[in-house]
Amino acid sequence: MSQYYSPIVYTVTEQEDGWLLKTVLQRRLLVSRKLLSKIKLTEQGIMLNGERVYISVKVAAGDVVEVRMEQEESDDILPELIPFTVLYEDEHLLIVNKDAGIIVHPTHGHYTGTLANGVVHYWKTKGERFRFRPIHRLDQETSGVLAIAKNPYVHQHVSEQMIAGTVDKKYIALVHGSPVPEQGAVDGPIDRDPEEPHRRIVTPDGYAARTLYTTVTRWSGGSASAISLKLESGRTHQIRVHMTSIGCPLIGDRMYKTLPVHDIDEQTMAVREERDTWIERQALHACELTFEHPILKERITFQAPFPADMAALEKRLNDEAAPREML
């Protein structure tokens, strides 16, 4: 017999009296067509007042609708003890603080040692069955908040919020140089670099991308800065590409440290190359994530503390020259 996750429960209102059950599922619970097609074939996928029914039946005010999804596992992901910090967890969501250096999901050539391996191991040790469903991604060398859905309904709803632009993703970066103006937006289409396909570039023929930024701190007359960033789109390497495009590459970013469209004198370049050795990865941290919980119907915010390596880099910049705080 199939095992199910806890049901999503909805009570029909007076306004919905006489509606088709299918209409309630799609308009009120916002069950996608794909998920609806799947759950209606299972024994307890769709229940009305405790009984299995067709979605074509009419409902009455006070009726209790229950939607259940069968338990799943990521059988193709090997459980492995990989460290990560749990920021929040309930029966629908797992929010973690991903360390720098860890790939989110197994890819060609990286079948183990990923966050997915660690999460699957974590769930198995608790005797729980979930499929690994990251709602978004972080670069291997980017640390911070990552959201993982525990069922397809939650994954669908948060993903739709991301498409609608109602998910707030905030980052902190330590960069070379200082943006001009100190606060603004980088609005530049992004696509693959035809000469180096693993890299991305700003190009008129690319996909629309927009990054909002605010300068938090400037060091040494603007030779380095701490920048707060908010994404309005989610292109691969977006922050790294956009900051490079305005002459402020992330400190430690080996892939995007070159500035083909900005003239940098030899002395400045030497200072930047020295600072790049102060951290072993790009200085980028996903510090905050906000979205509406699909079940609680409340906007919730998750925060990941500033990582130790970026704190150490910040201290060296402070020691090198007293910072000027921005308003």
Disulfide bonds with the S-S distance in Angstrom:
none
